[in-house]
Amino acid sequence: MSDELAQNLRRYRRAKGLSQEQLAHRASLSVGPIRKIEQGDDGVRMETLHAIARALGVKTSDLMAVVRPNRSSTTTRTVSICESCGSR
């Protein structure tokens, strides 16, 4: 899931027009966790993800969403991952 988290964070951050430093400031974090997440580090605390999500104006689950191709068409669907159990 770290790849999806990295991609989603980068996508939401860029859509808001924020640098890593600006996002870190809005989330009251140092820039280190933002960089680590965007580099695919999966050792991130849930509190950190909540702070980032709030700063971006999205749900924490949006940051962790897995986007997979829909088999019946060229559109995509979002599959939510249960944080505690890993089930869909």
SEFIZA-3560 file (N, C-alpha, C; in Angstrom, 3 decimals):
REM SEFIZA-3560
<numar><xx>0.804</xx><yy>-1.194</yy><zz>0.000</zz><atom>N</atom></numar>
<numar><xx>0.000</xx><yy>0.000</yy><zz>0.000</zz><atom>CA</atom></numar>
<numar><xx>0.849</xx><yy>1.260</yy><zz>0.000</zz><atom>C</atom></numar>
<numar><xx>2.112</xx><yy>1.170</yy><zz>0.336</zz><atom>N</atom></numar>
<numar><xx>2.939</xx><yy>2.369</yy><zz>0.417</zz><atom>CA</atom></numar>
<numar><xx>3.071</xx><yy>3.069</yy><zz>-0.935</zz><atom>C</atom></numar>
<numar><xx>3.057</xx><yy>2.292</yy><zz>-2.028</zz><atom>N</atom></numar>
<numar><xx>3.116</xx><yy>2.918</yy><zz>-3.351</zz><atom>CA</atom></numar>
<numar><xx>1.863</xx><yy>3.744</yy><zz>-3.621</zz><atom>C</atom></numar>
<numar><xx>0.698</xx><yy>3.188</yy><zz>-3.273</zz><atom>N</atom></numar>
<numar><xx>-0.556</xx><yy>3.912</yy><zz>-3.465</zz><atom>CA</atom></numar>
<numar><xx>-0.597</xx><yy>5.158</yy><zz>-2.584</zz><atom>C</atom></numar>
<numar><xx>-0.168</xx><yy>5.009</yy><zz>-1.337</zz><atom>N</atom></numar>
<numar><xx>-0.134</xx><yy>6.146</yy><zz>-0.427</zz><atom>CA</atom></numar>
<numar><xx>0.770</xx><yy>7.242</yy><zz>-0.975</zz><atom>C</atom></numar>
<numar><xx>1.935</xx><yy>6.860</yy><zz>-1.455</zz><atom>N</atom></numar>
<numar><xx>2.880</xx><yy>7.831</yy><zz>-2.019</zz><atom>CA</atom></numar>
<numar><xx>2.268</xx><yy>8.550</yy><zz>-3.223</zz><atom>C</atom></numar>
<numar><xx>1.662</xx><yy>7.788</yy><zz>-4.110</zz><atom>N</atom></numar>
<numar><xx>1.065</xx><yy>8.380</yy><zz>-5.314</zz><atom>CA</atom></numar>
<numar><xx>-0.114</xx><yy>9.280</yy><zz>-4.969</zz><atom>C</atom></numar>
<numar><xx>-0.965</xx><yy>8.815</yy><zz>-4.047</zz><atom>N</atom></numar>
<numar><xx>-2.132</xx><yy>9.610</yy><zz>-3.670</zz><atom>CA</atom></numar>
<numar><xx>-1.718</xx><yy>10.908</yy><zz>-2.983</zz><atom>C</atom></numar>
<numar><xx>-0.772</xx><yy>10.822</yy><zz>-2.062</zz><atom>N</atom></numar>
<numar><xx>-0.315</xx><yy>12.028</yy><zz>-1.379</zz><atom>CA</atom></numar>
<numar><xx>0.246</xx><yy>13.025</yy><zz>-2.378</zz><atom>C</atom></numar>
<numar><xx>1.106</xx><yy>12.556</yy><zz>-3.260</zz><atom>N</atom></numar>
<numar><xx>1.701</xx><yy>13.437</yy><zz>-4.268</zz><atom>CA</atom></numar>
<numar><xx>0.618</xx><yy>14.063</yy><zz>-5.151</zz><atom>C</atom></numar>
<numar><xx>-0.355</xx><yy>13.256</yy><zz>-5.560</zz><atom>N</atom></numar>
<numar><xx>-1.423</xx><yy>13.747</yy><zz>-6.443</zz><atom>CA</atom></numar>
<numar><xx>-2.265</xx><yy>14.814</yy><zz>-5.743</zz><atom>C</atom></numar>
<numar><xx>-2.691</xx><yy>14.549</yy><zz>-4.501</zz><atom>N</atom></numar>
<numar><xx>-3.488</xx><yy>15.531</yy><zz>-3.767</zz><atom>CA</atom></numar>
<numar><xx>-2.687</xx><yy>16.794</yy><zz>-3.478</zz><atom>C</atom></numar>
<numar><xx>-1.431</xx><yy>16.636</yy><zz>-3.101</zz><atom>N</atom></numar>
<numar><xx>-0.586</xx><yy>17.802</yy><zz>-2.796</zz><atom>CA</atom></numar>
<numar><xx>-0.418</xx><yy>18.685</yy><zz>-4.019</zz><atom>C</atom></numar>
<numar><xx>-0.114</xx><yy>18.054</yy><zz>-5.137</zz><atom>N</atom></numar>
<numar><xx>0.082</xx><yy>18.823</yy><zz>-6.375</zz><atom>CA</atom></numar>
<numar><xx>-1.215</xx><yy>19.470</yy><zz>-6.848</zz><atom>C</atom></numar>
<numar><xx>-2.337</xx><yy>18.765</yy><zz>-6.674</zz><atom>N</atom></numar>
<numar><xx>-3.631</xx><yy>19.333</yy><zz>-7.074</zz><atom>CA</atom></numar>
<numar><xx>-3.945</xx><yy>20.599</yy><zz>-6.285</zz><atom>C</atom></numar>
<numar><xx>-3.475</xx><yy>20.665</yy><zz>-5.049</zz><atom>N</atom></numar>
<numar><xx>-3.656</xx><yy>21.868</yy><zz>-4.230</zz><atom>CA</atom></numar>
<numar><xx>-2.587</xx><yy>22.916</yy><zz>-4.515</zz><atom>C</atom></numar>
<numar><xx>-1.598</xx><yy>22.565</yy><zz>-5.346</zz><atom>N</atom></numar>
<numar><xx>-0.538</xx><yy>23.508</yy><zz>-5.681</zz><atom>CA</atom></numar>
<numar><xx>0.441</xx><yy>23.744</yy><zz>-4.550</zz><atom>C</atom></numar>
<numar><xx>0.627</xx><yy>22.735</yy><zz>-3.694</zz><atom>N</atom></numar>
<numar><xx>1.494</xx><yy>22.887</yy><zz>-2.532</zz><atom>CA</atom></numar>
<numar><xx>2.831</xx><yy>22.186</yy><zz>-2.726</zz><atom>C</atom></numar>
<numar><xx>3.868</xx><yy>22.782</yy><zz>-2.211</zz><atom>N</atom></numar>
<numar><xx>5.159</xx><yy>22.102</yy><zz>-2.131</zz><atom>CA</atom></numar>
<numar><xx>5.114</xx><yy>21.178</yy><zz>-0.914</zz><atom>C</atom></numar>
<numar><xx>6.094</xx><yy>20.302</yy><zz>-0.801</zz><atom>N</atom></numar>
<numar><xx>6.180</xx><yy>19.454</yy><zz>0.390</zz><atom>CA</atom></numar>
<numar><xx>6.313</xx><yy>20.313</yy><zz>1.645</zz><atom>C</atom></numar>
<numar><xx>7.087</xx><yy>21.349</yy><zz>1.559</zz><atom>N</atom></numar>
<numar><xx>7.303</xx><yy>22.237</yy><zz>2.698</zz><atom>CA</atom></numar>
<numar><xx>6.013</xx><yy>22.951</yy><zz>3.106</zz><atom>C</atom></numar>
<numar><xx>5.260</xx><yy>23.423</yy><zz>2.123</zz><atom>N</atom></numar>
<numar><xx>4.003</xx><yy>24.105</yy><zz>2.421</zz><atom>CA</atom></numar>
<numar><xx>2.999</xx><yy>23.159</yy><zz>3.071</zz><atom>C</atom></numar>
<numar><xx>2.909</xx><yy>21.938</yy><zz>2.556</zz><atom>N</atom></numar>
<numar><xx>2.009</xx><yy>20.957</yy><zz>3.141</zz><atom>CA</atom></numar>
<numar><xx>2.418</xx><yy>20.638</yy><zz>4.573</zz><atom>C</atom></numar>
<numar><xx>3.710</xx><yy>20.455</yy><zz>4.783</zz><atom>N</atom></numar>
<numar><xx>4.204</xx><yy>20.169</yy><zz>6.132</zz><atom>CA</atom></numar>
<numar><xx>3.810</xx><yy>21.297</yy><zz>7.089</zz><atom>C</atom></numar>
<numar><xx>3.965</xx><yy>22.529</yy><zz>6.659</zz><atom>N</atom></numar>
<numar><xx>3.601</xx><yy>23.670</yy><zz>7.503</zz><atom>CA</atom></numar>
<numar><xx>2.107</xx><yy>23.644</yy><zz>7.833</zz><atom>C</atom></numar>
<numar><xx>1.266</xx><yy>23.406</yy><zz>6.827</zz><atom>N</atom></numar>
<numar><xx>-0.188</xx><yy>23.367</yy><zz>7.051</zz><atom>CA</atom></numar>
<numar><xx>-0.591</xx><yy>22.229</yy><zz>7.983</zz><atom>C</atom></numar>
<numar><xx>0.165</xx><yy>21.133</yy><zz>7.935</zz><atom>N</atom></numar>
<numar><xx>-0.142</xx><yy>19.972</yy><zz>8.767</zz><atom>CA</atom></numar>
<numar><xx>0.562</xx><yy>20.030</yy><zz>10.120</zz><atom>C</atom></numar>
<numar><xx>1.310</xx><yy>21.100</yy><zz>10.372</zz><atom>N</atom></numar>
<numar><xx>2.094</xx><yy>21.254</yy><zz>11.610</zz><atom>CA</atom></numar>
<numar><xx>3.074</xx><yy>20.095</yy><zz>11.798</zz><atom>C</atom></numar>
<numar><xx>3.744</xx><yy>19.739</yy><zz>10.715</zz><atom>N</atom></numar>
<numar><xx>4.743</xx><yy>18.664</yy><zz>10.707</zz><atom>CA</atom></numar>
<numar><xx>6.051</xx><yy>19.204</yy><zz>10.158</zz><atom>C</atom></numar>
<numar><xx>7.115</xx><yy>18.462</yy><zz>10.382</zz><atom>N</atom></numar>
<numar><xx>8.354</xx><yy>18.767</yy><zz>9.648</zz><atom>CA</atom></numar>
<numar><xx>8.198</xx><yy>18.165</yy><zz>8.254</zz><atom>C</atom></numar>
<numar><xx>9.026</xx><yy>18.570</yy><zz>7.345</zz><atom>N</atom></numar>
<numar><xx>8.916</xx><yy>18.091</yy><zz>5.967</zz><atom>CA</atom></numar>
<numar><xx>9.349</xx><yy>16.630</yy><zz>5.826</zz><atom>C</atom></numar>
<numar><xx>10.106</xx><yy>16.114</yy><zz>6.782</zz><atom>N</atom></numar>
<numar><xx>10.607</xx><yy>14.746</yy><zz>6.712</zz><atom>CA</atom></numar>
<numar><xx>9.544</xx><yy>13.688</yy><zz>6.472</zz><atom>C</atom></numar>
<numar><xx>8.466</xx><yy>13.672</yy><zz>7.253</zz><atom>N</atom></numar>
<numar><xx>7.439</xx><yy>12.656</yy><zz>7.025</zz><atom>CA</atom></numar>
<numar><xx>6.787</xx><yy>12.739</yy><zz>5.646</zz><atom>C</atom></numar>
<numar><xx>6.590</xx><yy>13.954</yy><zz>5.153</zz><atom>N</atom></numar>
<numar><xx>6.013</xx><yy>14.123</yy><zz>3.813</zz><atom>CA</atom></numar>
<numar><xx>6.937</xx><yy>13.495</yy><zz>2.785</zz><atom>C</atom></numar>
<numar><xx>8.218</xx><yy>13.813</yy><zz>2.861</zz><atom>N</atom></numar>
<numar><xx>9.194</xx><yy>13.255</yy><zz>1.918</zz><atom>CA</atom></numar>
<numar><xx>9.243</xx><yy>11.735</yy><zz>2.002</zz><atom>C</atom></numar>
<numar><xx>9.270</xx><yy>11.208</yy><zz>3.229</zz><atom>N</atom></numar>
<numar><xx>9.364</xx><yy>9.763</yy><zz>3.411</zz><atom>CA</atom></numar>
<numar><xx>8.153</xx><yy>9.051</yy><zz>2.822</zz><atom>C</atom></numar>
<numar><xx>6.971</xx><yy>9.593</yy><zz>3.067</zz><atom>N</atom></numar>
<numar><xx>5.759</xx><yy>8.975</yy><zz>2.519</zz><atom>CA</atom></numar>
<numar><xx>5.798</xx><yy>8.996</yy><zz>1.001</zz><atom>C</atom></numar>
<numar><xx>6.152</xx><yy>10.136</yy><zz>0.415</zz><atom>N</atom></numar>
<numar><xx>6.184</xx><yy>10.241</yy><zz>-1.047</zz><atom>CA</atom></numar>
<numar><xx>7.281</xx><yy>9.370</yy><zz>-1.663</zz><atom>C</atom></numar>
<numar><xx>8.255</xx><yy>8.971</yy><zz>-0.865</zz><atom>N</atom></numar>
<numar><xx>9.292</xx><yy>8.060</yy><zz>-1.345</zz><atom>CA</atom></numar>
<numar><xx>8.921</xx><yy>6.594</yy><zz>-1.114</zz><atom>C</atom></numar>
<numar><xx>7.732</xx><yy>6.362</yy><zz>-0.534</zz><atom>N</atom></numar>
<numar><xx>7.257</xx><yy>4.999</yy><zz>-0.368</zz><atom>CA</atom></numar>
<numar><xx>7.521</xx><yy>4.368</yy><zz>0.978</zz><atom>C</atom></numar>
<numar><xx>7.980</xx><yy>5.142</yy><zz>1.948</zz><atom>N</atom></numar>
<numar><xx>8.203</xx><yy>4.609</yy><zz>3.291</zz><atom>CA</atom></numar>
<numar><xx>6.857</xx><yy>4.262</yy><zz>3.912</zz><atom>C</atom></numar>
<numar><xx>6.725</xx><yy>3.035</yy><zz>4.401</zz><atom>N</atom></numar>
<numar><xx>5.448</xx><yy>2.614</yy><zz>4.971</zz><atom>CA</atom></numar>
<numar><xx>5.427</xx><yy>2.673</yy><zz>6.495</zz><atom>C</atom></numar>
<numar><xx>6.431</xx><yy>3.252</yy><zz>7.109</zz><atom>N</atom></numar>
<numar><xx>6.488</xx><yy>3.374</yy><zz>8.561</zz><atom>CA</atom></numar>
<numar><xx>5.910</xx><yy>4.680</yy><zz>9.051</zz><atom>C</atom></numar>
<numar><xx>4.728</xx><yy>5.018</yy><zz>8.600</zz><atom>N</atom></numar>
<numar><xx>4.112</xx><yy>6.301</yy><zz>8.959</zz><atom>CA</atom></numar>
<numar><xx>3.042</xx><yy>6.082</yy><zz>10.023</zz><atom>C</atom></numar>
<numar><xx>2.984</xx><yy>6.998</yy><zz>10.964</zz><atom>N</atom></numar>
<numar><xx>1.989</xx><yy>6.921</yy><zz>12.038</zz><atom>CA</atom></numar>
<numar><xx>0.630</xx><yy>7.407</yy><zz>11.543</zz><atom>C</atom></numar>
<numar><xx>-0.421</xx><yy>6.797</yy><zz>12.074</zz><atom>N</atom></numar>
<numar><xx>-1.781</xx><yy>7.175</yy><zz>11.680</zz><atom>CA</atom></numar>
<numar><xx>-2.061</xx><yy>8.641</yy><zz>12.012</zz><atom>C</atom></numar>
<numar><xx>-1.534</xx><yy>9.134</yy><zz>13.127</zz><atom>N</atom></numar>
<numar><xx>-1.739</xx><yy>10.547</yy><zz>13.491</zz><atom>CA</atom></numar>
<numar><xx>-1.157</xx><yy>11.475</yy><zz>12.423</zz><atom>C</atom></numar>
<numar><xx>-0.030</xx><yy>11.059</yy><zz>11.852</zz><atom>N</atom></numar>
<numar><xx>0.601</xx><yy>11.847</yy><zz>10.790</zz><atom>CA</atom></numar>
<numar><xx>-0.288</xx><yy>11.874</yy><zz>9.558</zz><atom>C</atom></numar>
<numar><xx>-0.839</xx><yy>10.726</yy><zz>9.191</zz><atom>N</atom></numar>
<numar><xx>-1.745</xx><yy>10.672</yy><zz>8.034</zz><atom>CA</atom></numar>
<numar><xx>-2.992</xx><yy>11.516</yy><zz>8.268</zz><atom>C</atom></numar>
<numar><xx>-3.525</xx><yy>11.494</yy><zz>9.487</zz><atom>N</atom></numar>
<numar><xx>-4.699</xx><yy>12.322</yy><zz>9.800</zz><atom>CA</atom></numar>
<numar><xx>-4.368</xx><yy>13.803</yy><zz>9.639</zz><atom>C</atom></numar>
<numar><xx>-3.216</xx><yy>14.221</yy><zz>10.122</zz><atom>N</atom></numar>
<numar><xx>-2.813</xx><yy>15.632</yy><zz>10.027</zz><atom>CA</atom></numar>
<numar><xx>-2.638</xx><yy>16.044</yy><zz>8.563</zz><atom>C</atom></numar>
<numar><xx>-2.040</xx><yy>15.178</yy><zz>7.774</zz><atom>N</atom></numar>
<numar><xx>-1.836</xx><yy>15.476</yy><zz>6.347</zz><atom>CA</atom></numar>
<numar><xx>-3.176</xx><yy>15.558</yy><zz>5.630</zz><atom>C</atom></numar>
<numar><xx>-4.049</xx><yy>14.602</yy><zz>5.916</zz><atom>N</atom></numar>
<numar><xx>-5.370</xx><yy>14.605</yy><zz>5.280</zz><atom>CA</atom></numar>
<numar><xx>-6.140</xx><yy>15.877</yy><zz>5.615</zz><atom>C</atom></numar>
<numar><xx>-6.123</xx><yy>16.266</yy><zz>6.884</zz><atom>N</atom></numar>
<numar><xx>-6.803</xx><yy>17.511</yy><zz>7.275</zz><atom>CA</atom></numar>
<numar><xx>-6.228</xx><yy>18.708</yy><zz>6.523</zz><atom>C</atom></numar>
<numar><xx>-4.909</xx><yy>18.759</yy><zz>6.409</zz><atom>N</atom></numar>
<numar><xx>-4.258</xx><yy>19.881</yy><zz>5.717</zz><atom>CA</atom></numar>
<numar><xx>-4.623</xx><yy>19.922</yy><zz>4.235</zz><atom>C</atom></numar>
<numar><xx>-4.884</xx><yy>18.752</yy><zz>3.663</zz><atom>N</atom></numar>
<numar><xx>-5.252</xx><yy>18.675</yy><zz>2.242</zz><atom>CA</atom></numar>
<numar><xx>-6.759</xx><yy>18.782</yy><zz>2.015</zz><atom>C</atom></numar>
<numar><xx>-7.528</xx><yy>18.681</yy><zz>3.094</zz><atom>N</atom></numar>
<numar><xx>-8.982</xx><yy>18.743</yy><zz>2.966</zz><atom>CA</atom></numar>
<numar><xx>-9.577</xx><yy>17.473</yy><zz>2.389</zz><atom>C</atom></numar>
<numar><xx>-8.952</xx><yy>16.334</yy><zz>2.680</zz><atom>N</atom></numar>
<numar><xx>-9.451</xx><yy>15.045</yy><zz>2.203</zz><atom>CA</atom></numar>
<numar><xx>-9.598</xx><yy>14.098</yy><zz>3.392</zz><atom>C</atom></numar>
<numar><xx>-10.242</xx><yy>12.966</yy><zz>3.168</zz><atom>N</atom></numar>
<numar><xx>-10.339</xx><yy>11.945</yy><zz>4.199</zz><atom>CA</atom></numar>
<numar><xx>-9.034</xx><yy>11.168</yy><zz>4.259</zz><atom>C</atom></numar>
<numar><xx>-8.705</xx><yy>10.682</yy><zz>5.430</zz><atom>N</atom></numar>
<numar><xx>-7.508</xx><yy>9.855</yy><zz>5.573</zz><atom>CA</atom></numar>
<numar><xx>-7.610</xx><yy>8.633</yy><zz>4.677</zz><atom>C</atom></numar>
<numar><xx>-8.792</xx><yy>8.067</yy><zz>4.562</zz><atom>N</atom></numar>
<numar><xx>-8.983</xx><yy>6.889</yy><zz>3.702</zz><atom>CA</atom></numar>
<numar><xx>-8.707</xx><yy>7.206</yy><zz>2.233</zz><atom>C</atom></numar>
<numar><xx>-8.919</xx><yy>8.468</yy><zz>1.819</zz><atom>N</atom></numar>
<numar><xx>-8.596</xx><yy>8.863</yy><zz>0.442</zz><atom>CA</atom></numar>
<numar><xx>-7.098</xx><yy>8.752</yy><zz>0.176</zz><atom>C</atom></numar>
<numar><xx>-6.300</xx><yy>9.063</yy><zz>1.186</zz><atom>N</atom></numar>
<numar><xx>-4.851</xx><yy>8.959</yy><zz>1.019</zz><atom>CA</atom></numar>
<numar><xx>-4.410</xx><yy>7.513</yy><zz>0.837</zz><atom>C</atom></numar>
<numar><xx>-5.157</xx><yy>6.589</yy><zz>1.435</zz><atom>N</atom></numar>
<numar><xx>-4.767</xx><yy>5.180</yy><zz>1.411</zz><atom>CA</atom></numar>
<numar><xx>-5.524</xx><yy>4.365</yy><zz>0.369</zz><atom>C</atom></numar>
<numar><xx>-6.385</xx><yy>5.017</yy><zz>-0.417</zz><atom>N</atom></numar>
<numar><xx>-7.203</xx><yy>4.299</yy><zz>-1.386</zz><atom>CA</atom></numar>
<numar><xx>-6.347</xx><yy>3.638</yy><zz>-2.465</zz><atom>C</atom></numar>
<numar><xx>-6.792</xx><yy>2.477</yy><zz>-2.878</zz><atom>N</atom></numar>
<numar><xx>-6.132</xx><yy>1.741</yy><zz>-3.952</zz><atom>CA</atom></numar>
<numar><xx>-6.990</xx><yy>1.886</yy><zz>-5.196</zz><atom>C</atom></numar>
<numar><xx>-6.414</xx><yy>2.390</yy><zz>-6.267</zz><atom>N</atom></numar>
<numar><xx>-7.138</xx><yy>2.557</yy><zz>-7.520</zz><atom>CA</atom></numar>
<numar><xx>-6.725</xx><yy>1.429</yy><zz>-8.444</zz><atom>C</atom></numar>
<numar><xx>-7.724</xx><yy>0.672</yy><zz>-8.898</zz><atom>N</atom></numar>
<numar><xx>-7.471</xx><yy>-0.449</yy><zz>-9.797</zz><atom>CA</atom></numar>
<numar><xx>-8.352</xx><yy>-0.320</yy><zz>-11.024</zz><atom>C</atom></numar>
<numar><xx>-7.884</xx><yy>-0.823</yy><zz>-12.178</zz><atom>N</atom></numar>
<numar><xx>-8.727</xx><yy>-0.761</yy><zz>-13.380</zz><atom>CA</atom></numar>
<numar><xx>-9.981</xx><yy>-1.596</yy><zz>-13.210</zz><atom>C</atom></numar>
<numar><xx>-11.080</xx><yy>-1.088</yy><zz>-13.708</zz><atom>N</atom></numar>
<numar><xx>-12.336</xx><yy>-1.818</yy><zz>-13.705</zz><atom>CA</atom></numar>
<numar><xx>-12.312</xx><yy>-2.785</yy><zz>-14.882</zz><atom>C</atom></numar>
<numar><xx>-12.584</xx><yy>-4.037</yy><zz>-14.649</zz><atom>N</atom></numar>
<numar><xx>-12.492</xx><yy>-5.060</yy><zz>-15.696</zz><atom>CA</atom></numar>
<numar><xx>-13.496</xx><yy>-4.860</yy><zz>-16.811</zz><atom>C</atom></numar>
<numar><xx>-14.632</xx><yy>-4.240</yy><zz>-16.519</zz><atom>N</atom></numar>
<numar><xx>-15.685</xx><yy>-4.129</yy><zz>-17.516</zz><atom>CA</atom></numar>
<numar><xx>-15.589</xx><yy>-2.880</yy><zz>-18.381</zz><atom>C</atom></numar>
<numar><xx>-14.712</xx><yy>-1.955</yy><zz>-18.039</zz><atom>N</atom></numar>
<numar><xx>-14.588</xx><yy>-0.737</yy><zz>-18.840</zz><atom>CA</atom></numar>
<numar><xx>-13.213</xx><yy>-0.129</yy><zz>-18.635</zz><atom>C</atom></numar>
<numar><xx>-12.998</xx><yy>1.013</yy><zz>-19.271</zz><atom>N</atom></numar>
<numar><xx>-11.704</xx><yy>1.687</yy><zz>-19.147</zz><atom>CA</atom></numar>
<numar><xx>-11.668</xx><yy>2.636</yy><zz>-17.965</zz><atom>C</atom></numar>
<numar><xx>-12.774</xx><yy>2.757</yy><zz>-17.221</zz><atom>N</atom></numar>
<numar><xx>-12.781</xx><yy>3.622</yy><zz>-16.045</zz><atom>CA</atom></numar>
<numar><xx>-12.099</xx><yy>2.913</yy><zz>-14.887</zz><atom>C</atom></numar>
<numar><xx>-11.866</xx><yy>3.652</yy><zz>-13.841</zz><atom>N</atom></numar>
<numar><xx>-11.253</xx><yy>3.049</yy><zz>-12.657</zz><atom>CA</atom></numar>
<numar><xx>-12.221</xx><yy>3.119</yy><zz>-11.501</zz><atom>C</atom></numar>
<numar><xx>-12.014</xx><yy>2.240</yy><zz>-10.553</zz><atom>N</atom></numar>
<numar><xx>-12.817</xx><yy>2.278</yy><zz>-9.341</zz><atom>CA</atom></numar>
<numar><xx>-11.875</xx><yy>2.312</yy><zz>-8.152</zz><atom>C</atom></numar>
<numar><xx>-12.327</xx><yy>2.879</yy><zz>-7.066</zz><atom>N</atom></numar>
<numar><xx>-11.512</xx><yy>2.966</yy><zz>-5.865</zz><atom>CA</atom></numar>
<numar><xx>-11.918</xx><yy>1.859</yy><zz>-4.914</zz><atom>C</atom></numar>
<numar><xx>-10.919</xx><yy>1.128</yy><zz>-4.440</zz><atom>N</atom></numar>
<numar><xx>-11.146</xx><yy>0.062</yy><zz>-3.479</zz><atom>CA</atom></numar>
<numar><xx>-10.578</xx><yy>0.524</yy><zz>-2.152</zz><atom>C</atom></numar>
<numar><xx>-11.426</xx><yy>0.629</yy><zz>-1.157</zz><atom>N</atom></numar>
<numar><xx>-10.968</xx><yy>1.063</yy><zz>0.154</zz><atom>CA</atom></numar>
<numar><xx>-10.380</xx><yy>-0.122</yy><zz>0.906</zz><atom>C</atom></numar>
<numar><xx>-9.311</xx><yy>0.134</yy><zz>1.625</zz><atom>N</atom></numar>
<numar><xx>-8.659</xx><yy>-0.884</yy><zz>2.432</zz><atom>CA</atom></numar>
<numar><xx>-9.009</xx><yy>-0.614</yy><zz>3.889</zz><atom>C</atom></numar>
<numar><xx>-9.471</xx><yy>-1.633</yy><zz>4.578</zz><atom>N</atom></numar>
<numar><xx>-9.736</xx><yy>-1.523</yy><zz>6.013</zz><atom>CA</atom></numar>
<numar><xx>-8.399</xx><yy>-1.342</yy><zz>6.708</zz><atom>C</atom></numar>
<numar><xx>-8.253</xx><yy>-0.263</yy><zz>7.467</zz><atom>N</atom></numar>
<numar><xx>-6.978</xx><yy>0.067</yy><zz>8.100</zz><atom>CA</atom></numar>
<numar><xx>-6.510</xx><yy>-1.019</yy><zz>9.062</zz><atom>C</atom></numar>
<numar><xx>-7.430</xx><yy>-1.578</yy><zz>9.796</zz><atom>N</atom></numar>
<numar><xx>-7.002</xx><yy>-2.508</yy><zz>10.845</zz><atom>CA</atom></numar>
<numar><xx>-6.907</xx><yy>-3.944</yy><zz>10.391</zz><atom>C</atom></numar>
<numar><xx>-7.645</xx><yy>-4.345</yy><zz>9.373</zz><atom>N</atom></numar>
<numar><xx>-7.662</xx><yy>-5.762</yy><zz>9.030</zz><atom>CA</atom></numar>
<numar><xx>-7.125</xx><yy>-6.064</yy><zz>7.647</zz><atom>C</atom></numar>
<numar><xx>-6.987</xx><yy>-5.085</yy><zz>6.771</zz><atom>N</atom></numar>
<numar><xx>-6.464</xx><yy>-5.318</yy><zz>5.431</zz><atom>CA</atom></numar>
<numar><xx>-7.493</xx><yy>-5.915</yy><zz>4.475</zz><atom>C</atom></numar>
<numar><xx>-8.753</xx><yy>-5.998</yy><zz>4.873</zz><atom>N</atom></numar>
<numar><xx>-9.764</xx><yy>-6.572</yy><zz>3.997</zz><atom>CA</atom></numar>
<numar><xx>-10.376</xx><yy>-5.488</yy><zz>3.129</zz><atom>C</atom></numar>
<numar><xx>-11.063</xx><yy>-5.935</yy><zz>2.102</zz><atom>N</atom></numar>
<numar><xx>-11.709</xx><yy>-4.977</yy><zz>1.191</zz><atom>CA</atom></numar>
<numar><xx>-13.183</xx><yy>-4.965</yy><zz>1.403</zz><atom>C</atom></numar>
//
